Amino acid sequence: MNIKKRTIIKMRKNDELETFIKEHYAALCAVAVRFVGSSEVAKDIAQEVIIKFWENQHKQQEINTINNFLYTMVKNESLNYLRGLQRENQRYSKLEIEEQEDPQVLNLLIAEDTNQALINAIKTLPLQSARIMRLVLSGYENKEIAQTMGISVNTIKTLKYAAIRKLREYFNSGNYEIE
């Protein structure tokens, strides 16, 4: 077959496709809109259906009516689109849940690192001050600490505030590491 004949055959097929689109596109869009609710998505679905039908028309066995067949194709494409949209929304909702959980996990990690740094800093204090600070962090009041250690409340206050000053200096120096 020479080039001129092939070109004429292609032109006929293009004319047939154009005619086919003119006859069916608007109706397919209208059907798709009823399923998906969006004219833009409906246009894409109608276009997909026309392309699939046109490319595979030689595979189609006897079709009683093209309109019914195309309607079924649009319905199936629309349902596939909606299922895909639903799966995508589920994935995004899972991602949002994970993103909401991440700050909690991050906050826990930060709190754990901070606690570890504080424990390491307390280890640098003199024994009595370190014990007082551990009791303070455990929730004991000055009076309870004084009774536990067998010393006066004023001594507890003095040692506690001296320990806080040393801890502040320790953290302000920046010479600490988080394990």
C-alpha positions as CSV (number, residue, x, y, z in Angstrom):
1,M,0.0,0.0,0.0
2,N,1.5,3.3,-0.9
3,I,1.7,6.4,1.3
4,K,-1.2,8.2,-0.4
5,K,-3.6,5.4,0.3
6,R,-2.5,5.1,4.0
7,T,-3.0,8.8,4.4
8,I,-6.5,8.6,3.0
9,I,-7.4,5.7,5.2
10,K,-6.1,7.6,8.3
11,M,-8.1,10.7,7.3
12,R,-11.3,8.6,7.0
13,K,-10.6,7.0,10.4
14,N,-10.0,10.5,11.9
15,D,-13.3,11.7,10.3
16,E,-15.1,8.7,11.7
17,L,-13.7,9.4,15.2
18,E,-14.6,13.0,15.0
19,T,-18.1,12.1,14.0
20,F,-18.3,9.5,16.8
21,I,-17.1,12.1,19.3
22,K,-19.7,14.6,18.2
23,E,-22.5,12.1,18.4
24,H,-21.6,10.7,21.9
25,Y,-19.4,13.0,23.9
26,A,-22.1,15.3,25.4
27,A,-24.3,12.4,26.4
28,L,-21.4,10.5,28.0
29,C,-20.5,13.6,29.9
30,A,-24.0,14.0,31.2
31,V,-24.1,10.4,32.4
32,A,-20.7,10.7,34.1
33,V,-21.7,14.0,35.9
34,R,-24.6,12.2,37.5
35,F,-22.2,9.6,39.0
36,V,-19.2,11.8,39.9
37,G,-20.8,15.2,40.4
38,S,-18.0,17.1,38.7
39,S,-18.2,18.3,35.1
40,E,-14.4,18.3,34.8
41,V,-14.0,14.8,36.0
42,A,-17.0,13.8,33.9
43,K,-15.3,15.2,30.8
44,D,-12.2,13.1,31.6
45,I,-14.3,10.0,32.0
46,A,-16.1,10.6,28.8
47,Q,-12.9,11.1,27.0
48,E,-11.4,7.9,28.5
49,V,-14.5,5.9,27.5
50,I,-14.3,7.2,23.9
51,I,-10.6,6.4,23.6
52,K,-11.0,2.9,25.1
53,F,-14.0,2.1,22.9
54,W,-12.4,3.5,19.8
55,E,-9.1,1.6,20.4
56,N,-10.8,-1.7,21.2
57,Q,-13.8,-1.6,18.9
58,H,-12.3,-4.4,16.8
59,K,-12.2,-6.6,19.9
60,Q,-15.9,-5.9,20.7
61,Q,-18.2,-8.8,19.8
62,E,-21.6,-8.0,18.6
63,I,-22.9,-4.9,20.4
64,N,-26.7,-4.6,20.2
65,T,-26.6,-0.9,20.9
66,I,-23.6,1.3,21.1
67,N,-25.4,3.7,23.4
68,N,-26.1,1.1,26.1
69,F,-22.5,-0.3,25.8
70,L,-21.1,3.2,26.2
71,Y,-23.4,4.0,29.1
72,T,-22.1,0.8,30.8
73,M,-18.5,1.9,30.2
74,V,-19.2,5.3,31.6
75,K,-20.9,3.9,34.7
76,N,-18.0,1.5,35.3
77,E,-15.3,4.2,34.7
78,S,-17.2,6.5,37.1
79,L,-17.5,3.9,39.7
80,N,-13.8,3.1,39.3
81,Y,-13.0,6.8,39.7
82,L,-15.2,7.0,42.9
83,R,-13.5,3.9,44.3
84,G,-10.1,5.3,43.6
85,L,-11.1,8.6,45.2
86,Q,-12.4,6.8,48.3
87,R,-9.1,4.8,48.6
88,E,-7.1,8.0,48.2
89,N,-9.2,9.7,50.9
90,Q,-8.6,6.8,53.2
91,R,-4.9,7.0,52.6
92,Y,-4.8,10.7,53.3
93,S,-6.9,10.3,56.4
94,K,-4.4,7.6,57.6
95,L,-1.5,10.0,56.9
96,E,-3.3,12.8,58.8
97,I,-3.7,10.5,61.8
98,E,0.0,9.5,61.6
99,E,0.9,13.2,61.3
100,Q,-1.2,13.9,64.4
101,E,0.5,11.1,66.3
102,D,4.0,12.2,65.2
103,P,4.0,15.4,67.4
104,Q,3.0,13.2,70.4
105,V,5.9,10.8,69.6
106,L,8.3,13.7,69.0
107,N,7.2,15.3,72.3
108,L,7.7,12.1,74.2
109,L,11.2,11.7,72.7
110,I,12.1,15.3,73.5
111,A,10.8,14.8,77.1
112,E,12.8,11.6,77.4
113,D,16.0,13.3,76.2
114,T,15.4,16.3,78.5
115,N,14.8,14.0,81.5
116,Q,18.0,12.1,80.6
117,A,20.0,15.4,80.4
118,L,18.5,16.4,83.8
119,I,19.5,13.1,85.4
120,N,23.0,13.4,84.0
121,A,23.2,17.0,85.3
122,I,22.0,15.9,88.8
123,K,24.7,13.3,88.9
124,T,27.3,16.2,88.8
125,L,25.9,17.7,92.0
126,P,27.2,16.9,95.5
127,L,25.5,13.8,96.9
128,Q,23.2,15.5,99.3
129,S,22.1,18.1,96.7
130,A,21.6,15.4,94.1
131,R,19.4,13.4,96.5
132,I,17.3,16.5,97.3
133,M,16.8,17.2,93.6
134,R,15.7,13.6,92.9
135,L,13.2,13.9,95.7
136,V,11.9,17.3,94.5
137,L,11.5,15.8,91.0
138,S,9.6,12.9,92.5
139,G,7.1,15.3,93.9
140,Y,8.2,15.6,97.6
141,E,7.7,18.9,99.4
142,N,10.6,20.6,101.4
143,K,9.1,19.5,104.7
144,E,8.8,15.8,103.6
145,I,12.4,15.9,102.2
146,A,13.6,17.3,105.5
147,Q,11.9,14.5,107.5
148,T,13.2,11.8,105.1
149,M,16.8,13.1,105.3
150,G,16.7,14.1,109.0
151,I,17.7,17.7,108.4
152,S,16.0,21.1,108.8
153,V,13.6,22.6,106.2
154,N,15.9,25.7,105.9
155,T,18.9,23.4,105.1
156,I,16.8,21.7,102.4
157,K,15.8,25.1,100.9
158,T,19.4,26.3,100.9
159,L,20.8,23.1,99.3
160,K,17.9,23.0,96.9
161,Y,18.4,26.5,95.6
162,A,22.2,26.0,95.4
163,A,21.5,22.9,93.3
164,I,19.2,24.7,91.0
165,R,21.8,27.4,90.5
166,K,24.4,24.8,89.7
167,L,22.0,23.0,87.3
168,R,21.2,26.3,85.6
169,E,25.0,27.0,85.2
170,Y,25.5,23.4,83.9
171,F,22.8,23.8,81.2
172,N,23.7,27.4,80.3
173,S,27.3,26.3,79.7
174,G,26.2,24.0,76.9
175,N,28.8,21.4,78.0
176,Y,26.3,18.6,78.3
177,E,25.4,15.7,76.0
178,I,22.1,13.9,75.5
179,E,22.7,10.1,75.4
